[in-house]
Every structure is written in structure tokens, then in C-alpha cells.
């Protein structure tokens, strides 16, 4: 099975475009984290506090479980509701633009 590089290039371009579109959100997040870390360190607090307790659970939940549930729900919805044009629905669901927005 050959991998079509033009298709992969489109996924890559769409992902970069989505990340650039959200650049203000990422910049705001970084500024918030730096200011918050400076405040905590200036007050002799623990930088991560109890974050290490929740980090693993959050990463597993938000990075693995919920995307898997969204994937299964989308596939089940397409399979259940569409008798015709399922292929087009799957192409749209896994299209470069949708995947890029999900990754960004």
C-alpha cells in the first residue's frame, strides 16, 4: 500500500494553518503560565503544587479517552444514520481540515 504524499502534505498544511489561526490563544496561555509561575515563585510557593497528582489523569482523559469516544461516536453516527454516501461522510470526518482542527 502506497502512501500518497500529496494527501499527507494537505494534512500537514491544514494543521499548520489551524495552529497559526490559534496563535493568539497559545500566546495568551504562555503569558498566563509565565506570570502565574513568577507569582508562585515570588511567594515561595511550590511551582507545580499538586499538579503532578492530576497530570497523568488529565493527559489520559483528554489525550486518549475523550478523543477515542469522539471517534467512536462519529463512526457510530455515520453508520447508524446514513445508508448511502457513507464513504463521503467518512471522508469529511477524516478530512485534512477536520483532523487539523482536532490536532490544533
Secondary structure, 3 states (H helix, E strand, C coil): CCCCHHHHHHHHHHHHHHHHHCHHHHHHHHHHHHHHHHHHHHCCCCCCCCHHHHHHHHHHHHHHHHHHHHHHHHHHHHHHHCCCCHHHHHHHHCCHHHHHHHHC
